[in-house]
Amino acid sequence: MLKHRPAKFKPPTGKCYITEIMELLGGAWTPALIWNLSDGARRFSELKSYLVPISSKMLSSRLAQLQKKNVIKRIVMDTKPPSVEYELTDLGNELLPAIEKMAQIGARLRDYNENGK
């Protein structure tokens, strides 16, 4: 019988940290939405035009979810009529290198699957 090897890390109590981030990034449109906010604040209509064919309902839902998770913040502009912009929080900006790395690996996986390279 093989000897049981102890883990090199202490598992977290409660939900696994990787599960937590994958639940966030695994949501439809979430990585693309975060990526589109990487250049700065955007209005709802701008985000909707960048994320064709996302529906207004889905975009609203994702924005609310990311705001609740402290990944983005909603800024109400003092204009007439009032307008709203969304921008990444510090936590949201910390996700950008991970999303970029995932995109690079995704490109390599696609290349391998299509070309065997």
Stockholm file with secondary structure:
# STOCKHOLM 1.0

chainA/1-117         MLKHRPAKFKPPTGKCYITEIMELLGGAWTPALIWNLSDGARRFSELKSYLVPISSKMLSSRLAQLQKKNVIKRIVMDTKPPSVEYELTDLGNELLPAIEKMAQIGARLRDYNENGK
#=GR chainA/1-117 SS CCCCCCCSSCCCSSSCHHHHHHHHHTSTTHHHHHHHTTTSCEEHHHHHHHTTTCCHHHHHHHHHHHHHTTSEEEEEECCSSCEEEEEECHHHHHHHHHHHHHHHHHHHHHHHHHHCC
#=GC SS_cons         CCCCCCCSSCCCSSSCHHHHHHHHHTSTTHHHHHHHTTTSCEEHHHHHHHTTTCCHHHHHHHHHHHHHTTSEEEEEECCSSCEEEEEECHHHHHHHHHHHHHHHHHHHHHHHHHHCC
//
